Amino acid sequence: MFIVTIHDLKNIKKLKEAGADAIIIGVEDFSIRQSLTISLRDLKEVVLQCHALNLKLYVNALRFFMEDELNLLTEFLKTCKEAGVDGIYYSDEGVFYEAQKQGMESLLIYQPETLITNHMDIAFYLELGIQSVSLAHECSLEEILQMTEQTKEVEILISGYFSILYSRRMLVTNYLDAIKSNEKGHKKVLDLIESTRQDRMPIVEDDYGTHIFSEASIQSQKELPVLKEHGLYRFRIDSIFMDDDWTIHVLNAYQNQSEVPGSNHWYYQTTMKKKEASHE
């Protein structure tokens, strides 16, 4: 099962034809680190569009919610349930609490980025009745196989950049203010380079804080057959900083066992330049 993010709803059919089984979208005011966001009022229409193509529709709800936003969160979850979404990604435990009150735990997918690193964590969250758990991206193949001996209801990022830090603080703005720069960094893709390394890590500041990503895109061409043979079946492809054509290339590569485009691939270079230009 290939689960992919999307940049343009016009490409839903193309992604399906390339082998996607599910689409992840963002919803305004509820999602972070998402390549496409729609309004909540349009959610039902997108669900119907995906289901007509036999695609599942998942929603990104990975941001943190404050206490005064719980009523808003409750209404969001109700709308998702009524619209017939197939899953909701979350990292804030408050989302589970509110979903539990509505009896919709089975729609939830826990994606805390770095926290799920052992089989006991997997078991604990699945016993809550949620749909799946997303493993930490830093785990090796050997560790993943050991962690999933007892259960296969986990999800693995097999291609794309991943978040290594999320702060609610506006770190880019604070830095630019500190150095008295006239540069504007809000919602613009910048590069962060550590003093002891040469690799560039994408950094983005949005309305909900600052996000730092891995310096390279994950590639799992050699590992995918092993994961499938082990019984795992939920594989996520995140196209942030890329585009839908890149996702189609990746889907074709995994199914045809050809080269998977990575961060040094021309798609990354050209797409980054386009995105930087669009924010200027």
C-alpha positions as CSV (number, residue, x, y, z in Angstrom):
1,M,0.0,0.0,0.0
2,F,1.6,3.2,-1.2
3,I,0.4,6.4,0.6
4,V,1.5,9.6,-1.0
5,T,1.2,13.4,-0.4
6,I,-0.1,15.5,-3.3
7,H,0.6,19.0,-4.6
8,D,-2.3,19.5,-7.1
9,L,-5.7,17.8,-6.9
10,K,-5.7,17.6,-10.7
11,N,-3.1,14.9,-10.4
12,I,-5.1,12.5,-8.3
13,K,-5.9,10.2,-11.2
14,K,-2.2,10.3,-12.4
15,L,-1.0,9.3,-9.0
16,K,-3.6,6.5,-8.9
17,E,-2.5,5.2,-12.3
18,A,1.1,5.3,-11.1
19,G,0.3,3.0,-8.2
20,A,-0.8,5.1,-5.3
21,D,-3.3,3.6,-2.9
22,A,-4.0,6.6,-0.7
23,I,-3.6,10.3,-0.8
24,I,-2.6,12.6,2.1
25,I,-3.9,16.2,2.1
26,G,-3.7,19.1,4.5
27,V,-6.6,21.1,5.9
28,E,-6.3,24.8,6.5
29,D,-5.7,25.6,10.2
30,F,-5.1,22.0,11.1
31,S,-2.1,20.8,9.2
32,I,1.7,21.3,9.1
33,R,4.5,20.2,6.7
34,Q,2.0,19.5,4.0
35,S,2.4,20.1,0.3
36,L,-1.3,20.8,-0.3
37,T,-4.0,22.2,2.0
38,I,-7.7,22.7,1.3
39,S,-10.5,24.3,3.2
40,L,-12.5,22.2,5.6
41,R,-15.6,22.9,3.6
42,D,-14.1,21.2,0.5
43,L,-13.0,18.0,2.3
44,K,-16.1,16.0,1.5
45,E,-15.7,16.7,-2.2
46,V,-12.1,15.5,-2.2
47,V,-13.1,12.4,-0.3
48,L,-15.7,11.6,-2.9
49,Q,-13.2,12.3,-5.7
50,C,-10.7,9.9,-4.2
51,H,-13.2,7.2,-3.4
52,A,-14.5,7.3,-6.9
53,L,-11.0,6.2,-8.0
54,N,-10.8,3.6,-5.3
55,L,-8.2,5.7,-3.4
56,K,-8.2,6.2,0.3
57,L,-8.1,9.8,1.6
58,Y,-6.0,10.7,4.7
59,V,-5.8,14.0,6.4
60,N,-2.8,15.6,8.0
61,A,-3.6,16.9,11.5
62,L,-0.1,16.9,12.9
63,R,0.0,20.3,14.5
64,F,-0.2,20.9,18.3
65,F,-3.5,22.3,19.6
66,M,-3.9,24.6,22.6
67,E,-6.6,24.3,25.2
68,D,-8.6,27.2,23.7
69,E,-8.7,25.4,20.4
70,L,-10.3,22.2,21.6
71,N,-13.8,23.2,20.4
72,L,-12.3,23.9,17.0
73,L,-10.6,20.5,17.0
74,T,-13.8,18.7,18.0
75,E,-15.7,20.3,15.1
76,F,-12.8,19.4,12.7
77,L,-12.9,15.7,13.8
78,K,-16.7,15.6,13.4
79,T,-16.4,17.0,9.9
80,C,-13.7,14.4,9.0
81,K,-15.9,11.6,10.3
82,E,-19.0,12.9,8.4
83,A,-16.9,13.4,5.2
84,G,-15.8,9.7,5.3
85,V,-12.1,10.2,5.5
86,D,-10.1,7.0,5.8
87,G,-7.5,8.2,8.3
88,I,-6.2,11.1,10.3
89,Y,-2.5,11.6,11.1
90,Y,-1.8,13.1,14.5
91,S,1.0,13.8,16.9
92,D,-0.8,15.7,19.7
93,E,-2.3,13.3,22.3
94,G,-5.2,15.8,22.7
95,V,-6.3,14.7,19.2
96,F,-6.7,11.1,20.4
97,Y,-8.5,12.3,23.5
98,E,-11.1,14.3,21.5
99,A,-11.4,11.5,18.8
100,Q,-12.0,8.9,21.5
101,K,-14.9,10.9,22.8
102,Q,-16.4,10.6,19.4
103,G,-15.7,6.9,19.0
104,M,-13.4,7.4,16.0
105,E,-10.0,6.1,17.3
106,S,-9.9,3.6,14.4
107,L,-9.3,6.5,12.0
108,L,-6.2,7.7,13.8
109,I,-2.6,7.2,12.7
110,Y,0.0,8.2,15.3
111,Q,3.0,10.0,13.6
112,P,5.2,11.6,16.3
113,E,8.2,11.6,13.9
114,T,11.0,10.4,16.3
115,L,9.3,8.7,19.2
116,I,8.3,5.2,18.0
117,T,11.5,3.2,18.3
118,N,10.5,-0.1,20.0
119,H,7.9,-2.8,19.9
120,M,6.4,-1.9,23.3
121,D,5.6,1.6,22.0
122,I,3.9,0.1,19.0
123,A,1.9,-2.3,21.1
124,F,0.8,0.4,23.5
125,Y,-0.6,2.8,20.9
126,L,-2.2,0.1,18.8
127,E,-4.0,-1.2,22.0
128,L,-5.7,2.2,22.2
129,G,-7.6,1.1,19.0
130,I,-5.9,3.4,16.5
131,Q,-5.4,2.4,12.9
132,S,-1.6,2.5,12.6
133,V,1.6,3.9,14.1
134,S,4.3,5.6,12.0
135,L,7.8,4.5,12.9
136,A,10.7,6.8,13.7
137,H,12.7,7.6,10.6
138,E,16.0,7.1,12.2
139,C,15.5,3.3,12.7
140,S,17.7,0.9,10.7
141,L,16.3,-1.9,8.6
142,E,17.4,-4.4,11.2
143,E,15.7,-2.4,14.0
144,I,12.4,-2.1,12.0
145,L,12.3,-5.9,11.4
146,Q,12.9,-6.6,15.1
147,M,10.3,-4.0,16.2
148,T,7.6,-5.4,14.0
149,E,8.0,-9.1,14.7
150,Q,4.7,-9.1,16.7
151,T,2.6,-6.7,14.6
152,K,2.5,-5.4,11.1
153,E,0.1,-2.5,11.6
154,V,2.8,0.1,11.2
155,E,3.7,2.7,8.6
156,I,7.1,3.5,7.2
157,L,8.4,6.5,5.3
158,I,10.2,5.1,2.3
159,S,10.8,8.2,0.3
160,G,11.1,11.9,1.0
161,Y,12.4,14.4,3.5
162,F,11.3,14.1,7.1
163,S,11.0,16.4,10.1
164,I,13.9,16.3,12.6
165,L,12.7,19.3,14.6
166,Y,9.4,21.1,15.1
167,S,9.2,24.1,17.4
168,R,6.2,26.4,18.0
169,R,8.6,29.3,18.2
170,M,9.3,31.5,15.2
171,L,13.0,30.7,15.1
172,V,13.7,32.0,11.6
173,T,12.1,35.4,12.3
174,N,13.8,35.6,15.7
175,Y,17.2,34.9,14.0
176,L,16.7,37.4,11.2
177,D,15.7,40.0,13.8
178,A,18.7,39.2,15.9
179,I,21.1,39.8,13.0
180,K,19.1,42.9,11.9
181,S,18.4,41.4,8.5
182,N,15.7,42.7,6.1
183,E,15.2,39.2,4.8
184,K,11.8,37.7,5.2
185,G,11.8,34.0,6.1
186,H,8.2,33.2,6.8
187,K,6.8,30.4,4.6
188,K,10.0,30.5,2.5
189,V,12.3,27.4,2.1
190,L,15.7,28.3,3.5
191,D,18.8,26.1,4.1
192,L,20.4,25.5,7.5
193,I,24.0,24.5,7.6
194,E,25.7,23.3,10.8
195,S,29.2,24.6,11.5
196,T,30.6,21.0,11.6
197,R,28.8,19.7,8.5
198,Q,28.5,20.5,4.8
199,D,25.0,19.2,4.2
200,R,22.1,21.6,3.9
201,M,18.9,21.0,5.9
202,P,15.7,22.7,4.6
203,I,14.1,24.9,7.2
204,V,10.6,26.4,7.0
205,E,8.7,28.8,9.3
206,D,5.0,28.9,9.0
207,D,2.0,30.1,11.1
208,Y,2.5,27.3,13.6
209,G,6.3,27.4,14.2
210,T,9.5,26.3,12.7
211,H,10.3,23.0,10.9
212,I,13.8,21.6,10.2
213,F,14.1,18.7,7.8
214,S,16.6,16.0,7.0
215,E,19.5,17.0,4.7
216,A,18.7,14.1,2.3
217,S,15.6,12.4,1.0
218,I,15.1,8.8,2.2
219,Q,15.4,6.1,-0.5
220,S,14.3,2.5,0.2
221,Q,14.6,0.7,-3.1
222,K,16.8,-2.1,-1.7
223,E,14.9,-2.3,1.5
224,L,11.3,-2.4,0.2
225,P,11.3,-6.1,-0.9
226,V,12.6,-7.1,2.5
227,L,10.0,-5.1,4.3
228,K,7.2,-6.6,2.1
229,E,8.5,-10.1,2.7
230,H,8.4,-9.4,6.4
231,G,4.7,-8.7,6.1
232,L,4.7,-4.9,6.3
233,Y,2.4,-3.2,3.8
234,R,2.0,0.5,4.7
235,F,4.6,2.7,2.9
236,R,4.5,6.5,2.8
237,I,6.1,8.7,0.1
238,D,6.3,12.4,1.2
239,S,6.8,14.8,-1.7
240,I,7.5,18.0,0.3
241,F,10.1,20.1,-1.6
242,M,9.3,18.0,-4.7
243,D,6.2,17.8,-6.9
244,D,3.7,15.2,-8.2
245,D,5.8,14.3,-11.2
246,W,8.6,13.3,-8.7
247,T,6.1,11.1,-6.8
248,I,5.0,9.4,-10.0
249,H,8.7,8.8,-10.8
250,V,9.2,7.3,-7.4
251,L,6.1,5.1,-7.6
252,N,7.2,3.8,-11.0
253,A,10.8,3.2,-9.7
254,Y,9.6,1.1,-6.7
255,Q,7.3,-1.0,-8.9
256,N,9.8,-1.4,-11.7
257,Q,12.9,-1.8,-9.5
258,S,14.6,1.1,-11.3
259,E,16.6,4.1,-9.9
260,V,14.7,6.1,-7.3
261,P,15.3,9.8,-7.6
262,G,16.9,11.3,-4.5
263,S,18.0,14.7,-3.1
264,N,20.8,15.0,-5.7
265,H,18.4,14.2,-8.5
266,W,17.6,17.0,-10.9
267,Y,14.0,17.0,-9.7
268,Y,15.1,18.2,-6.3
269,Q,17.4,20.9,-7.6
270,T,14.8,22.3,-10.1
271,T,11.8,22.0,-7.7
272,M,13.7,23.8,-4.9
273,K,14.5,26.7,-7.2
274,K,10.9,26.9,-8.3
275,K,9.7,27.0,-4.8
276,E,12.2,29.6,-3.7
277,A,11.2,31.8,-6.6
278,S,7.5,31.4,-5.8
279,H,8.0,32.7,-2.3
280,E,10.0,35.8,-3.3
